[in-house]
Amino acid sequence: MSSKRNQMIDEDESPNWLATFADLMTLLLVFFVLLFSMSSLKQERFEEAVRSLTLALDSAPGSNSLIELDAQAPTPKIPQELTEEVLPATQYSLDDGAKPNDAEARRQLLKLQHDWTPMSQELEQSFEMLSLSDAVEIADPKDGKLRLRIDGSALFESGSAQFDRRMMPLLDVVVNTLRRNPQYKVNIQGHTDDIPIETAQFPSNWELSAVRATTVLRYFMRGGLDPERLTATGYGDSLPVEPNDSAKNRARNRRIEFVLEYQVE
């Protein structure tokens, strides 16, 4: 009788794991209830949090919101002290240090501001002392350069590149002045009138003007000037100072020009 009763009790008992499983389900239910209760946030607080996060992460132009909201987050302002105004190179102070793309602009500005009065006066006085003023014309400085026009007929005979030795004192004035002023370089330019020339030595006025310019250049080099300060160019009849319509005007167009340029270190 007792054995039969014990067997009935054993059959009515539940498995041991069932209680543990029931407890786990209860805990999960409580957990989800807590999550649901915590999720009821106010929309205003949610939007404020999103704006703060977006403002911290924003780095691209355009919309600065991760989630579309009724109002946009304010665009961060760049502090004024971090901005820098870019000025043209020519507006920099001459006392400033060299800046990118500024060195050449600075040199050009100094050339334009150079005072040519002492050089012009020195040359004029020297030519007057030798009674050569009629053969030389000193033009007004232009584009940072000073031009001396020498009457071509005073230096060279017609169709010749051999200069008149009586005019050597005129060339010596220019040489000595340049030797005393090493900050200048000179371009020697040969010019002719429009009367054509065709000889074995000079097929055209281009060759004649070029040889005349280089002849003067060699004389300057023999006078002690540094060749790096000298250039020679022949222009033929391409750059007349007067129309070639009279003998007087043609005589003015036959010339040698010394173009002095101030060198900025």
Secondary structure, DSSP 8 states (H G I E B T S, - for coil): -HHHHHHHHHHHS--THHHHHHHHHHHHHHHHHHHHHHT---HHHHHHHHHHHHHHH--SSS---SS--SS--------GGG------GGGS-TTS---TTTHHHHHHHHHHH---HHHHHHHHHHHHHTT-GGGEEE---BTTEEEEEEEHHHHB-TT--SB-GGGHHHHHHHHHHHHH-TTEEEEEEEE--S-----SS-SSHHHHHHHHHHHHHHHHHHTT--GGGEEEEE-TTSS-SS-SSSHHHHHHHSEEEEEEEE---
